[in-house]
Amino acid sequence: MVAVSPERHLLKAKDLADGRYGDGIGVEEMAAAAGLSRAHFSREFKRTYGEPPHKYLLARRLERASALLRNTDWQVNEICLSVGLKSVGSFTSSFSRHFGESPTAYRQRHAPARARGQQMRAENAQLWVHDQDEALAFYTEKLGFEVHEDVTLAEMGDFRWLSVRQPGADHGIVLMAVPGAPMIDEETKEQINVLMAKGFAGTIFFTTDDVYKDYETLKARGVEFTDEPFEQPYGIDVGFRDPSGNNFRLTQVTADLTVG
């Protein structure tokens, strides 16, 4: 059974929430992006994504807030406002319900890895893809990546390990085809395909010195963007997807997000 992609109007609303949560948008704006009434949109969104749109939007804001707590020295009230919320009290309550601890306690518990003497280093991130050759063409021809590893292991049922990297980078992306038996059962495979169709399979975040220039360059190469560049508290941001539905955010960072 092949997973069916959700209606494009719902994806537009979801992409709006993913990219514009910092603008203080709500369900009304998401419904408008989908071209539906608020009530109809809320029903369709919950049926497709398994949760009401207001909860999805709040989850995106809280996830971004958690990243800012881990990686910046911003005050809690600054983080609250930057993710599109207005009440610090409500933000603290929502954050505590979602993560099981207050923003302050969360920050204290997530000290930077370098402070803990961590010796491991990240080598690759993995994305599921429907077709490895199609994905390879997208990443090399449209995004400008280079092939780093391309090995087929006959002893593992012709399993193909395919990874790409940007020129000069020391880490990359593994383009992993969704496997079947015996690695995973059909039910799990179908679940992965459904997540990919809904745009939940993963997100890669890119940074750039000139988001408008890269936006025009990639658009000319045929990359399909989900929105246009817009300003966020942390920089100028735009999103796009690969042929398998994976999310990408391209950001020109204008705020100092480092700690220490």
C-alpha positions as CSV (number, residue, x, y, z in Angstrom):
1,M,0.0,0.0,0.0
2,V,1.4,3.4,-1.0
3,A,1.0,6.3,1.5
4,V,-1.2,9.0,0.2
5,S,0.0,12.6,0.7
6,P,-2.3,14.9,2.7
7,E,-4.1,17.6,0.8
8,R,-1.9,20.4,-0.3
9,H,-4.0,23.0,1.5
10,L,-3.3,21.2,4.9
11,L,0.4,21.1,4.1
12,K,0.3,24.8,3.5
13,A,-1.2,25.4,6.9
14,K,1.3,23.0,8.5
15,D,4.2,24.8,6.7
16,L,2.9,28.1,7.9
17,A,2.9,26.8,11.5
18,D,6.4,25.4,11.1
19,G,7.9,28.6,9.7
20,R,5.8,31.4,11.1
21,Y,5.2,30.4,14.7
22,G,7.3,33.3,15.9
23,D,4.9,35.8,14.3
24,G,2.1,35.2,16.8
25,I,-0.1,33.4,14.2
26,G,-3.0,31.3,15.4
27,V,-5.5,28.8,14.1
28,E,-7.3,31.5,12.2
29,E,-4.2,32.2,10.1
30,M,-3.6,28.5,9.5
31,A,-7.2,28.0,8.4
32,A,-6.9,31.0,6.0
33,A,-3.8,29.5,4.5
34,A,-5.7,26.3,3.9
35,G,-8.7,28.2,2.5
36,L,-11.1,26.6,5.0
37,S,-13.4,27.8,7.8
38,R,-11.8,27.5,11.2
39,A,-14.1,24.7,12.3
40,H,-13.7,22.7,9.1
41,F,-10.0,23.2,9.1
42,S,-9.6,22.1,12.7
43,R,-11.5,18.8,12.0
44,E,-9.5,18.1,8.8
45,F,-6.1,18.9,10.5
46,K,-6.8,16.7,13.5
47,R,-8.0,13.9,11.2
48,T,-4.8,14.1,9.1
49,Y,-2.2,14.8,11.7
50,G,-3.7,13.3,14.9
51,E,-3.9,16.5,17.0
52,P,-5.7,19.8,16.9
53,P,-3.9,22.7,15.0
54,H,-3.6,24.8,18.2
55,K,-1.7,21.9,19.9
56,Y,0.5,21.4,16.9
57,L,1.4,25.1,16.8
58,L,2.1,25.2,20.5
59,A,4.3,22.1,20.2
60,R,6.4,23.8,17.5
61,R,6.8,26.9,19.7
62,L,7.8,24.9,22.7
63,E,10.3,22.8,20.7
64,R,11.9,26.1,19.5
65,A,11.9,27.5,23.0
66,S,13.7,24.4,24.3
67,A,16.4,24.9,21.7
68,L,16.9,28.5,22.6
69,L,17.1,27.5,26.3
70,R,19.8,25.0,25.5
71,N,21.8,27.2,23.1
72,T,21.4,30.8,24.1
73,D,21.6,33.0,27.2
74,W,18.3,34.7,26.4
75,Q,16.0,35.5,29.3
76,V,12.9,33.3,29.6
77,N,10.7,36.3,28.7
78,E,12.7,37.0,25.6
79,I,12.3,33.4,24.5
80,C,8.6,33.5,25.2
81,L,8.1,36.5,22.9
82,S,10.5,35.2,20.2
83,V,8.4,32.0,19.7
84,G,5.1,34.0,19.3
85,L,3.7,33.8,22.8
86,K,2.8,36.8,24.9
87,S,2.3,35.6,28.5
88,V,5.4,34.4,30.3
89,G,3.1,32.7,32.9
90,S,1.2,30.7,30.3
91,F,4.5,29.9,28.5
92,T,6.0,28.6,31.7
93,S,2.9,26.5,32.5
94,S,2.7,25.1,28.9
95,F,6.5,24.3,28.9
96,S,6.3,22.6,32.2
97,R,3.4,20.4,31.0
98,H,5.2,19.5,27.8
99,F,8.7,18.8,29.2
100,G,7.9,17.9,32.8
101,E,9.9,20.8,34.2
102,S,10.1,24.6,34.2
103,P,12.1,26.5,31.5
104,T,14.7,27.4,34.2
105,A,15.1,23.8,35.4
106,Y,15.3,22.6,31.8
107,R,18.1,25.1,31.0
108,Q,20.1,24.0,34.1
109,R,19.8,20.3,33.2
110,H,20.9,20.8,29.6
111,A,24.4,22.2,30.1
112,P,26.4,22.4,26.8
113,A,28.1,19.1,25.8
114,R,31.5,20.8,25.9
115,A,31.0,21.6,29.6
116,R,30.5,17.9,30.3
117,G,33.7,16.8,28.5
118,Q,31.9,14.9,25.8
119,Q,34.3,13.3,23.3
120,M,31.9,11.9,20.7
121,R,31.2,14.0,17.6
122,A,28.2,13.8,15.2
123,E,29.2,12.3,11.8
124,N,25.9,12.0,9.9
125,A,22.2,12.7,10.1
126,Q,19.8,10.3,8.4
127,L,16.8,11.0,6.3
128,W,14.4,8.4,4.9
129,V,13.9,8.7,1.1
130,H,11.5,6.9,-1.3
131,D,14.1,6.6,-4.1
132,Q,17.8,6.9,-3.5
133,D,18.7,7.7,-7.0
134,E,16.0,10.5,-7.1
135,A,17.3,11.8,-3.8
136,L,20.9,11.7,-5.0
137,A,20.0,13.8,-8.0
138,F,18.2,16.3,-5.9
139,Y,21.0,16.7,-3.3
140,T,23.8,16.8,-5.9
141,E,22.2,18.7,-8.8
142,K,20.0,21.1,-6.9
143,L,21.5,21.6,-3.5
144,G,25.2,21.2,-4.6
145,F,26.2,18.3,-2.3
146,E,28.8,15.8,-3.2
147,V,28.7,12.0,-2.8
148,H,30.6,10.9,0.2
149,E,29.8,7.2,0.5
150,D,27.9,4.9,-1.9
151,V,28.4,1.3,-1.0
152,T,26.1,-1.7,-1.7
153,L,26.5,-4.7,0.7
154,A,25.5,-7.9,-1.0
155,E,25.7,-9.8,2.2
156,M,23.0,-7.6,3.6
157,G,20.5,-8.2,0.8
158,D,22.1,-5.5,-1.4
159,F,21.6,-2.8,1.2
160,R,22.9,0.5,-0.1
161,W,24.6,3.0,2.2
162,L,24.5,6.4,0.5
163,S,25.7,9.6,2.1
164,V,26.2,13.1,0.8
165,R,28.1,16.1,2.1
166,Q,28.5,19.7,1.3
167,P,32.0,20.5,-0.2
168,G,34.5,20.8,2.6
169,A,32.1,19.6,5.3
170,D,33.1,16.9,7.8
171,H,29.6,15.7,8.4
172,G,26.7,14.8,6.0
173,I,23.4,13.2,5.4
174,V,22.7,9.6,4.9
175,L,19.9,9.1,2.3
176,M,18.3,5.9,3.6
177,A,15.8,4.0,1.6
178,V,12.9,2.7,3.7
179,P,13.8,-1.0,4.1
180,G,11.5,-4.0,4.2
181,A,11.8,-7.4,5.8
182,P,13.8,-8.6,7.6
183,M,15.1,-5.2,8.8
184,I,11.6,-3.9,9.6
185,D,8.1,-5.4,9.2
186,E,5.5,-4.1,6.8
187,E,3.5,-2.3,9.5
188,T,6.5,-0.3,10.6
189,K,7.4,0.5,7.0
190,E,3.9,1.8,6.3
191,Q,4.1,4.0,9.4
192,I,7.4,5.5,8.1
193,N,5.8,6.1,4.7
194,V,2.8,7.8,6.3
195,L,5.1,10.1,8.4
196,M,7.1,11.0,5.3
197,A,3.9,11.8,3.4
198,K,2.8,14.2,6.2
199,G,6.2,15.9,6.4
200,F,7.1,14.5,9.9
201,A,10.0,12.3,9.0
202,G,12.7,14.8,9.7
203,T,14.0,18.3,9.3
204,I,17.5,19.6,8.4
205,F,18.4,23.2,9.3
206,F,20.8,25.1,7.0
207,T,22.3,28.5,7.6
208,T,23.5,31.0,5.1
209,D,25.0,34.5,4.8
210,D,22.5,35.6,2.2
211,V,19.1,33.8,2.3
212,Y,17.6,35.8,-0.5
213,K,20.4,34.9,-2.9
214,D,20.3,31.2,-2.0
215,Y,16.5,31.3,-2.3
216,E,16.6,32.6,-5.8
217,T,19.5,30.2,-6.8
218,L,17.8,27.1,-5.5
219,K,14.4,28.2,-6.9
220,A,16.0,28.5,-10.3
221,R,17.3,25.0,-10.0
222,G,13.8,23.7,-9.4
223,V,13.7,23.4,-5.6
224,E,10.1,23.8,-4.4
225,F,9.8,26.2,-1.5
226,T,7.0,26.0,1.0
227,D,7.1,29.8,1.8
228,E,9.1,32.9,1.0
229,P,11.9,34.4,3.1
230,F,10.6,36.3,6.1
231,E,12.0,37.8,9.3
232,Q,12.0,35.9,12.6
233,P,13.5,37.1,15.9
234,Y,16.6,35.0,15.2
235,G,17.0,35.8,11.5
236,I,15.5,35.5,8.1
237,D,14.0,32.1,7.4
238,V,12.5,30.1,4.5
239,G,11.5,26.4,4.0
240,F,11.5,23.8,1.3
241,R,11.1,20.0,0.9
242,D,12.9,17.3,-0.9
243,P,11.2,14.8,-3.3
244,S,10.4,12.5,-0.4
245,G,8.7,15.2,1.7
246,N,11.5,15.9,4.2
247,N,11.5,19.4,5.6
248,F,14.4,21.9,5.3
249,R,14.8,25.3,6.9
250,L,17.3,27.8,5.4
251,T,18.2,30.6,7.8
252,Q,20.3,33.7,7.7
253,V,21.0,34.1,11.4
254,T,21.0,37.7,12.7
255,A,21.0,37.0,16.4
256,D,23.8,35.5,18.5
257,L,22.5,32.1,19.5
258,T,25.7,30.8,21.0
259,V,26.3,30.2,24.7
260,G,29.5,31.4,26.5
